[in-house]
Every structure is written in structure tokens, then in C-alpha cells.
Amino acid sequence: MTDQRTILTDASVVVRLSEVGELSLLRVIDGRVIVPEAVDREVRDDPGVSRLSTAVTNGWINIADLPPLTELRDAANHLGAEHTARLPETADENDVRVEGDTALLAHALSARQEVVVASDDKPLRETCQALSIPVTGPIGILVRAVELGSIDTETAVDRLYAMDEVGERLSASLIRRGERLIEAADD
């Protein structure tokens, strides 16, 4: 068995890729795709719910249980007081409810192989970067898919524009940077 990296995916990535019809791009990048159970609960609307459910049923996305409370506390401490305050002092670990960001970071911190966190959440991304945990987002996934030949440049740029139309708006500079990265990935 070969060790392969794990792509820990946040709700923002599942939702944004689902909304532009490209959740399946997660399937072509190198690694196992994991969605923590707390993140799964955060994906509430279609097309995210139905596409995530199909991916889990088809076995290319796995839902991970919550890590132990001690690991969740460690992750919450890294994310800041706001996250720490939401964890109970003592609890039956089966009853703990945490935000997806906390669960995602706890999984990343406890991973025994290489992980990449896929998220649009700025505080989570900054925390991961401070901890030297590689981070990507929907645009990075589009770029990687172009590098692998799974999507052509024109389609990837179209999906980038579509991402701007759904969910939170992307800044003009981020769109331009995304265009440059996608075009460079095709070289």
C-alpha cells in the first residue's frame, strides 16, 4: 500500500465546486478526499448536498468522524478564543458539536501522512499556513486539474467566472491571478 496524501475539504470548497458543476475535480487531484463529519453537517443546500452525497456513495469522498476532544481543543486553540469558547469543558465525545474549521484543523494536525487543507476560510487558511500545513481552494483545484489535463484552460476560466457569480464575490485581483495561474498551468 502506498501512502498518499489526504485532501481535507471544507464546506466552502464543496459548495463552490458543486455550484459550478465541478465537484468531481476533487476526484482527479492526487490523494484521498476527506470531508470531516462536522463539515458534512455544514453543507445544507443543493447542489452541494446531493453532489456530496453522490460522491460519498460512489466512494471517492470519505466522511471522517470527529477527532478526540483533546485534538479538537488543540485545533480550537490554534484558531483562537472564539473557537475555544465553543467547546465544552467536559463532554461525552459522542455529543461534541464543533464547527467544520475546528474539525478540519484537528484532522490536519493529527494526520500521519501528508495533508492539504482545501478551504476558502481566511482564518483557517492563515492558521494552516502558520502551522506549515499546505492549503488550497477552489481556484487551486481548478489550476491542478488543468495541470493534470482533466479540464481545459477555457473551461477552467469559465468555471472561475462562474465561481464569482455564486456565493461570495471574488475580488478582481483574485480573478486576474486565477486566470494567470490557470493559463500558466496549461504550459
C-alpha positions in Angstrom: 0.0 0.0 0.0 1.3 3.4 -0.9 1.0 6.4 1.4 -0.9 9.1 -0.4 -1.8 12.5 0.8 -5.1 13.4 2.2 -7.1 16.4 0.9 -9.2 17.7 3.9 -12.1 19.6 2.3 -14.1 22.4 3.9 -17.8 23.1 3.1 -16.8 26.3 1.2 -15.0 24.2 -1.4 -17.7 21.5 -1.6 -20.3 24.2 -2.1 -18.4 26.4 -4.6 -17.3 23.5 -6.8 -20.8 21.9 -6.7 -22.4 25.2 -7.7 -20.3 25.4 -10.8 -20.7 21.7 -11.6 -17.1 20.7 -10.8 -17.1 18.8 -7.5 -15.7 15.9 -9.4 -12.5 17.8 -9.9 -11.6 16.8 -6.4 -11.6 13.2 -7.6 -8.7 13.8 -10.1 -6.3 15.5 -7.8 -3.6 13.4 -6.1 -4.9 12.0 -2.8 -7.8 10.7 -0.7 -10.6 13.3 -0.3 -11.9 13.5 3.2 -14.7 15.7 4.5 -14.9 15.8 8.3 -18.4 15.0 9.7 -18.7 18.5 11.1 -18.1 19.9 7.6 -20.6 17.5 6.1 -23.2 19.0 8.5 -22.4 22.5 7.2 -23.3 21.6 3.6 -27.0 22.2 3.8 -28.3 23.2 0.3 -28.3 21.7 -3.2 -26.4 21.2 -5.3 -23.8 20.7 -2.6 -25.8 18.2 -0.6 -26.8 16.0 -3.5 -23.3 16.1 -5.1 -21.5 15.4 -1.8 -23.9 12.5 -1.1 -23.3 11.0 -4.5 -19.5 11.3 -4.1 -19.7 9.6 -0.7 -21.9 6.8 -2.1 -19.5 6.3 -5.0 -16.6 6.1 -2.6 -14.4 8.9 -3.8 -15.1 11.2 -0.9 -15.0 9.8 2.7 -16.7 11.3 5.7 -14.4 11.3 8.8 -15.6 11.1 12.3 -14.7 13.8 14.8 -11.2 13.5 16.3 -10.9 13.1 20.1 -11.9 16.1 22.2 -8.2 16.8 23.1 -7.3 17.2 19.4 -10.4 19.4 18.8 -9.2 21.6 21.8 -5.7 21.9 20.3 -7.2 22.9 16.9 -9.5 25.4 18.6 -6.6 26.9 20.5 -4.8 27.5 17.2 -7.8 29.1 15.6 -8.4 31.4 18.5 -10.6 32.2 21.6 -13.8 32.3 19.5 -13.4 28.6 18.6 -12.1 27.6 22.0 -15.1 29.1 23.8 -17.5 26.9 21.7 -16.0 23.6 23.0 -17.5 22.2 26.2 -15.1 21.8 29.2 -16.0 18.1 29.6 -18.4 16.1 27.5 -19.2 12.8 26.1 -17.1 12.9 23.0 -20.0 11.5 21.0 -22.0 14.6 21.8 -19.5 17.2 20.9 -20.6 19.6 18.2 -17.9 21.7 16.6 -17.6 23.9 13.6 -16.1 22.4 10.5 -13.0 24.6 10.7 -12.1 23.2 14.1 -12.6 19.6 13.0 -10.7 20.1 9.7 -7.7 21.6 11.5 -7.8 18.8 14.2 -7.7 16.2 11.4 -4.8 18.1 9.7 -2.8 18.3 13.0 -3.3 14.6 13.8 -2.7 13.3 10.3 0.0 10.7 10.0 0.6 11.4 6.3 0.8 14.5 4.1 -2.3 16.6 4.1 -3.6 19.5 2.1 -6.4 21.6 3.5 -8.9 22.8 0.9 -10.8 25.9 2.2 -11.8 29.4 1.3 -12.0 30.4 5.0 -9.4 33.1 5.6 -8.7 32.5 9.3 -8.4 28.7 8.7 -6.1 29.3 5.7 -3.9 31.7 7.7 -3.7 29.3 10.7 -2.8 26.4 8.4 -0.1 28.5 6.7 1.3 29.5 10.1 1.5 25.8 11.0 3.1 24.9 7.7 0.0 22.9 6.6 -0.4 23.2 2.8 -3.6 25.0 1.7 -5.6 25.3 -1.5 -9.0 26.4 -2.5 -11.4 26.1 -5.4 -9.1 28.1 -7.7 -6.1 26.0 -6.8 -8.2 22.9 -7.6 -9.0 24.3 -11.0 -5.3 25.0 -11.6 -4.3 21.5 -10.5 -7.0 20.0 -12.8 -5.6 21.9 -15.7 -2.1 20.7 -14.9 -3.3 17.2 -14.9 -5.2 17.6 -18.2 -8.6 16.9 -16.5 -10.1 20.2 -17.7 -9.1 22.5 -20.5 -8.0 26.1 -19.9 -11.0 27.7 -21.4 -13.4 25.6 -19.3 -11.4 26.3 -16.2 -11.5 30.1 -16.8 -15.3 29.8 -17.4 -15.7 28.0 -14.1 -13.6 30.7 -12.4 -16.0 33.3 -13.6 -18.9 31.1 -12.6 -17.4 30.9 -9.1 -17.5 34.7 -8.9 -21.2 34.6 -9.7 -22.2 32.1 -7.0 -21.6 32.5 -3.3 -19.3 35.3 -2.1 -17.9 37.5 -4.8 -14.2 37.1 -5.7 -12.1 40.3 -5.9 -11.0 41.5 -9.3 -7.3 40.9 -8.4 -8.1 37.3 -7.3 -9.9 36.6 -10.6 -6.9 38.0 -12.6 -4.5 35.9 -10.5 -6.7 32.9 -11.0 -6.7 33.5 -14.8 -2.9 33.8 -14.8 -2.4 30.6 -12.8 -4.8 28.6 -14.9 -3.2 29.8 -18.1 0.3 29.0 -16.7 -0.8 25.6 -15.7 -1.6 24.7 -19.3 2.0 25.4 -20.4 
